[in-house]
Amino acid sequence: MKRVITFGTFDLFHIGHLNILERAKNQGDYLIVGVSSDQLNFNKKQKYPICSEENRLRIISALRFVDEVFIEDSLELKGEYIEKYDADVLVMGNDWVGKFDEYKRVCEVVYLDRTPSISTTQLIEIIKS
């Protein structure tokens, strides 16, 4: 069985999230998703997600093609998460190309194209205006 792992915030869940998660699942047989904690997002962007980590976790867990979900507490622990979940493939969006190549020593690393013209940041700006 080929195990795939991916990570994300998945705030204000939208079609871009759905597309990349479905395509991540197509890279193997078992999909594991690390959902960034509220604190991790605050540390990274100096703001909390709109939806709480509990709600984001529930949303991702409800997807029929997602097999396992966990809270990602630290960007620096990606290698440990890959090993803990025995992942064969790490999937990330192509906005991260090259940034996770260090993990090629422990698993395959695949960067998938993002869905054009949609992002959580764009959605927040539209809602604000």
KEDOBA-452635 format. One record per residue (C-alpha): residue in three letters; x negated, y negated, z; residue number from 1. Coordinates in Angstrom, 3 decimals. Example, Ala and Ser with C-alpha at 12.3 -4.5 7.8 and 13.67 -1.06 7.14 Angstrom:
# KEDOBA-452635
ATOM,residu,X,Y,Z,num
ATOM,ALA,-12.300,4.500,7.800,1;
ATOM,SER,-13.670,1.060,7.140,2;
***
This chain:
# KEDOBA-452635
ATOM,residu,X,Y,Z,num
ATOM,MET,0.000,0.000,0.000,1;
ATOM,LYS,-1.378,-3.403,-1.051,2;
ATOM,ARG,-0.890,-6.003,1.707,3;
ATOM,VAL,-0.612,-9.681,0.786,4;
ATOM,ILE,-0.966,-12.598,3.198,5;
ATOM,THR,-0.134,-16.253,2.640,6;
ATOM,PHE,0.215,-19.341,4.779,7;
ATOM,GLY,2.247,-22.515,4.760,8;
ATOM,THR,4.347,-24.996,6.660,9;
ATOM,PHE,7.565,-24.363,4.701,10;
ATOM,ASP,9.233,-27.491,6.060,11;
ATOM,LEU,12.540,-28.468,4.411,12;
ATOM,PHE,12.564,-25.134,2.563,13;
ATOM,HIS,12.950,-25.683,-1.201,14;
ATOM,ILE,12.674,-23.903,-4.561,15;
ATOM,GLY,8.895,-24.393,-4.683,16;
ATOM,HIS,8.549,-22.434,-1.435,17;
ATOM,LEU,10.817,-19.696,-2.758,18;
ATOM,ASN,8.896,-19.460,-6.033,19;
ATOM,ILE,5.444,-19.170,-4.479,20;
ATOM,LEU,6.590,-16.622,-1.878,21;
ATOM,GLU,8.271,-14.454,-4.534,22;
ATOM,ARG,5.152,-14.634,-6.680,23;
ATOM,ALA,2.959,-13.834,-3.665,24;
ATOM,LYS,5.038,-10.697,-3.055,25;
ATOM,ASN,4.441,-9.706,-6.690,26;
ATOM,GLN,0.707,-9.513,-5.889,27;
ATOM,GLY,1.283,-6.401,-3.751,28;
ATOM,ASP,3.729,-4.246,-1.814,29;
ATOM,TYR,3.949,-5.886,1.610,30;
ATOM,LEU,4.112,-9.644,2.208,31;
ATOM,ILE,2.905,-11.247,5.443,32;
ATOM,VAL,3.531,-14.971,5.927,33;
ATOM,GLY,1.772,-17.219,8.416,34;
ATOM,VAL,3.977,-20.195,9.252,35;
ATOM,SER,1.997,-23.183,10.524,36;
ATOM,SER,2.830,-24.121,14.102,37;
ATOM,ASP,4.197,-27.567,14.920,38;
ATOM,GLN,0.938,-28.372,16.732,39;
ATOM,LEU,-1.212,-27.267,13.779,40;
ATOM,ASN,0.784,-29.595,11.517,41;
ATOM,PHE,0.404,-32.461,13.957,42;
ATOM,ASN,-3.352,-31.856,14.197,43;
ATOM,LYS,-3.634,-31.786,10.397,44;
ATOM,LYS,-1.283,-34.649,9.429,45;
ATOM,GLN,-0.666,-36.619,12.653,46;
ATOM,LYS,3.035,-35.852,12.351,47;
ATOM,TYR,5.311,-32.982,13.220,48;
ATOM,PRO,7.393,-31.117,10.633,49;
ATOM,ILE,11.066,-32.091,10.277,50;
ATOM,CYS,12.164,-28.521,11.085,51;
ATOM,SER,10.835,-26.839,14.223,52;
ATOM,GLU,8.465,-23.884,13.978,53;
ATOM,GLU,11.212,-21.623,15.379,54;
ATOM,ASN,13.615,-22.636,12.597,55;
ATOM,ARG,10.955,-22.394,9.882,56;
ATOM,LEU,10.015,-18.941,11.173,57;
ATOM,ARG,13.674,-17.845,11.055,58;
ATOM,ILE,14.096,-19.115,7.497,59;
ATOM,ILE,11.008,-17.282,6.205,60;
ATOM,SER,11.931,-14.122,8.167,61;
ATOM,ALA,15.354,-14.088,6.494,62;
ATOM,LEU,13.915,-13.728,2.987,63;
ATOM,ARG,14.403,-10.146,1.789,64;
ATOM,PHE,10.973,-9.956,0.126,65;
ATOM,VAL,9.062,-11.107,3.237,66;
ATOM,ASP,8.000,-8.126,5.348,67;
ATOM,GLU,6.313,-9.794,8.322,68;
ATOM,VAL,5.999,-13.332,9.715,69;
ATOM,PHE,3.820,-14.900,12.393,70;
ATOM,ILE,2.908,-18.356,13.694,71;
ATOM,GLU,-0.418,-19.698,12.412,72;
ATOM,ASP,-2.006,-21.655,15.251,73;
ATOM,SER,-5.293,-22.666,13.626,74;
ATOM,LEU,-6.666,-23.179,10.116,75;
ATOM,GLU,-10.017,-21.906,11.377,76;
ATOM,LEU,-8.535,-18.479,12.184,77;
ATOM,LYS,-7.571,-17.544,8.596,78;
ATOM,GLY,-10.315,-14.906,8.455,79;
ATOM,GLU,-9.149,-13.390,11.732,80;
ATOM,TYR,-5.531,-13.346,10.514,81;
ATOM,ILE,-6.619,-11.618,7.293,82;
ATOM,GLU,-8.404,-8.938,9.304,83;
ATOM,LYS,-5.698,-8.609,11.991,84;
ATOM,TYR,-2.985,-8.029,9.383,85;
ATOM,ASP,-5.276,-5.846,7.237,86;
ATOM,ALA,-4.592,-7.972,4.153,87;
ATOM,ASP,-5.902,-6.914,0.755,88;
ATOM,VAL,-4.965,-10.203,-0.949,89;
ATOM,LEU,-4.851,-13.812,0.244,90;
ATOM,VAL,-2.486,-15.973,-1.824,91;
ATOM,MET,-2.548,-19.770,-1.707,92;
ATOM,GLY,-1.214,-22.566,-3.913,93;
ATOM,ASN,-3.514,-23.894,-6.620,94;
ATOM,ASP,-3.838,-27.203,-4.765,95;
ATOM,TRP,-6.277,-25.229,-2.567,96;
ATOM,VAL,-8.434,-23.792,-5.405,97;
ATOM,GLY,-11.899,-22.951,-4.121,98;
ATOM,LYS,-11.169,-23.815,-0.494,99;
ATOM,PHE,-10.638,-20.196,0.548,100;
ATOM,ASP,-13.233,-18.485,-1.644,101;
ATOM,GLU,-15.246,-17.617,1.502,102;
ATOM,TYR,-12.652,-14.893,2.188,103;
ATOM,LYS,-13.476,-13.080,-1.067,104;
ATOM,ARG,-15.920,-11.057,1.043,105;
ATOM,VAL,-12.987,-9.437,2.912,106;
ATOM,CYS,-10.116,-9.534,0.392,107;
ATOM,GLU,-9.037,-10.663,-3.042,108;
ATOM,VAL,-8.200,-14.403,-3.167,109;
ATOM,VAL,-5.503,-15.567,-5.590,110;
ATOM,TYR,-4.434,-19.167,-6.219,111;
ATOM,LEU,-0.957,-19.504,-7.709,112;
ATOM,ASP,0.410,-22.507,-9.587,113;
ATOM,ARG,2.777,-24.664,-7.582,114;
ATOM,THR,6.251,-25.415,-8.878,115;
ATOM,PRO,6.010,-28.740,-10.736,116;
ATOM,SER,7.907,-31.836,-9.582,117;
ATOM,ILE,8.829,-30.588,-6.098,118;
ATOM,SER,7.176,-30.982,-2.729,119;
ATOM,THR,8.293,-31.498,0.840,120;
ATOM,THR,6.545,-34.895,0.855,121;
ATOM,GLN,8.548,-35.958,-2.232,122;
ATOM,LEU,11.782,-34.750,-0.654,123;
ATOM,ILE,11.108,-36.727,2.537,124;
ATOM,GLU,10.435,-39.883,0.482,125;
ATOM,ILE,13.689,-39.411,-1.491,126;
ATOM,ILE,15.660,-38.902,1.717,127;
ATOM,LYS,14.083,-42.006,3.291,128;
ATOM,SER,15.042,-44.161,0.315,129;
***
